[in-house]
Amino acid sequence: VQLQASGGGLVQAGDSLRLSCVASGRTFSNFALGWFRQAPGKGREYVAALSTTGVARYYEESVKGRFSISRDNALRTTFLQMNDLKTEDTAVYFCAAAVRTGRGGTPSTSGGYDYWGQGTQVTVSS
């Protein structure tokens, strides 16, 4: 399985970005999907997760109401819509996929994910 993330960039505080992550190699609908981020000098942080059905969505507290995770199974793509960006959102953002065949739940920790994208840089200036 390969994940390819894109959509990062340099924006100003208050702007929006939409990250995309395309998956290949296995049945996409069997994946729970997640987005994580890593700021300079910090560990990888959970941002959002989405169940295989797309019904259950979970967010880290600081992004609730600003970020939205979604999926398009036909396109084999997950999206992270980021609105009202803040300087503290600056980080490399990673998409991840967790195989859920025969398993329930949607992981909220990095250890629960089986496959990772390469990361896309998001920089928010004040």
C-alpha positions in Angstrom: 0.0 0.0 0.0 1.2 3.5 -0.9 -0.2 6.7 0.4 0.6 10.0 -1.4 -0.2 13.2 0.5 -0.4 16.6 -1.1 -1.9 20.1 -0.7 0.4 21.6 1.9 1.8 25.1 1.5 2.6 28.5 3.0 -0.5 30.5 4.1 -1.4 33.2 6.5 -3.2 32.9 9.7 -7.0 32.6 9.1 -6.5 31.0 5.7 -7.7 27.6 4.6 -6.0 24.6 3.0 -7.2 21.2 1.9 -4.9 18.3 2.1 -5.4 15.2 0.0 -4.1 11.7 0.4 -4.4 9.0 -2.4 -4.1 5.4 -1.5 -3.2 2.4 -3.8 -2.7 -1.3 -3.4 -5.5 -2.6 -1.2 -9.3 -2.2 -0.9 -9.6 1.4 0.2 -13.0 0.9 1.9 -11.4 -1.5 4.5 -9.2 1.3 5.8 -9.8 3.6 8.7 -8.0 6.8 7.9 -6.1 9.3 10.0 -4.1 12.5 9.8 -1.2 13.2 12.1 1.2 16.1 12.2 4.7 16.8 13.5 6.0 20.2 14.3 9.7 20.9 14.6 11.2 19.5 17.7 8.0 17.7 18.7 6.6 14.2 18.4 4.0 13.1 16.0 0.5 14.3 17.1 -2.9 12.9 16.2 -5.1 15.3 14.4 -8.2 13.5 13.0 -9.5 10.1 12.2 -12.3 8.6 10.1 -14.0 5.3 10.3 -14.3 2.9 7.3 -17.9 4.0 6.7 -17.1 7.6 7.0 -19.7 8.1 9.6 -17.6 8.3 12.7 -15.1 11.2 12.8 -12.7 12.1 15.6 -10.6 15.2 16.2 -7.9 16.4 18.4 -9.3 19.1 20.7 -7.3 22.0 19.3 -8.7 21.5 15.7 -12.3 20.8 16.5 -14.6 23.1 14.6 -11.8 24.2 12.2 -10.7 20.9 10.6 -12.8 18.3 8.8 -11.8 14.9 7.7 -13.6 13.1 4.8 -13.1 10.3 2.3 -14.1 9.5 -1.2 -13.8 5.8 -1.8 -14.3 6.0 -5.5 -11.2 8.3 -5.7 -9.4 6.2 -3.0 -8.7 9.6 -1.3 -9.0 11.1 2.1 -9.1 14.8 2.7 -8.3 17.1 5.5 -10.1 20.5 5.2 -8.3 23.0 7.4 -10.0 26.3 8.0 -9.0 29.3 10.2 -5.4 28.1 10.3 -3.3 29.2 13.2 0.5 29.6 13.5 0.5 26.6 15.9 -0.9 24.4 13.1 2.5 24.7 11.3 3.8 21.1 10.9 4.4 18.3 8.5 1.1 16.5 8.0 1.0 12.8 7.5 -1.9 10.7 6.3 -2.2 7.1 7.6 -4.4 4.0 6.9 -5.4 1.3 9.3 -6.6 -2.0 8.0 -9.9 -2.8 9.6 -10.8 -6.1 8.0 -12.1 -8.3 10.8 -11.5 -5.5 13.3 -13.6 -2.7 14.6 -12.8 0.8 15.8 -10.9 3.7 14.5 -7.4 4.2 15.9 -6.4 7.5 17.5 -2.8 6.7 18.1 0.0 6.3 15.5 0.6 2.7 16.6 -2.8 1.8 15.3 -2.0 2.6 11.7 -0.4 0.2 9.2 0.5 2.5 6.4 1.9 6.1 6.2 2.2 8.7 3.5 5.4 10.8 3.1 4.1 14.0 4.7 3.2 17.4 3.3 4.5 20.7 4.9 2.0 23.2 6.2 3.3 26.6 7.2 1.1 29.2 8.7 2.5 32.7 9.1 1.2 35.4 11.3 
